[in-house]
């Protein structure tokens, strides 16, 4: 009987989901940094590596909106930012950095139960309080900062974080190719291409993802030079010339 209970308990542990965004209060505890390091938006930064310090204010407006000031951020990949966050409002607010998708998931979870973030990518503050978040943005892309307390996101408490790729143009490995097919609705383009050195792939015909602006600049039969990489696990055209 004892062996059966131990086996069952071990199976439940293996089946438990692992969330890359770290732990909520009372959650993963000492594994917090390891989980955070897996986040697409980046990882906890070190105070000694801070490149910029930004003051962030959270408050309510007279017309019932809830806002962050500034309303957006632009960084370079690899930068470590200290966010000095202050709650100048009359209500409790929080500052959470993550992908838009994960913020949507966490917002839904918080609407269903009384839970509070306790992660290195967030801080929750009572009225008049202040604290900081030190964060290193390791990946290029568009992310989001938000307050996920029920009703606050919907009242305007969210904004974009744009992280640019700082790789020098001279260091990029362009591949020649010819566009065979474009599926703008699906965000896909089929390219007959030469070797993709950075991905260790031979010459072949492949389907790539591409954003709306990139696809708009393409036409079937066009000869191009492009850079491709894996973005969220998908082969994606990141540059065209």
Secondary structure, DSSP 4 states (H G I P E B T S, - for coil): -HHHHHHHHHHHHHHS---TT--BTTSSGGGHHHHHHT-TT-EEPPGGG--EEEEEEEEE-TTS-EEEESS-EEEETT-EEEEEEEE-SSS-EEEEEE-HHHHHHHHHHHHHS---B-STTEEEE-TT-EEEEEEE--S-EEEEEE--STTTTTTT-EEEEEEE----GGG---EEEEEEEEETTTTEEEEEE--BGGGTB-SEEEEEE--HHHHHT--TT-EEEEEEEEETTEEEEEEE-
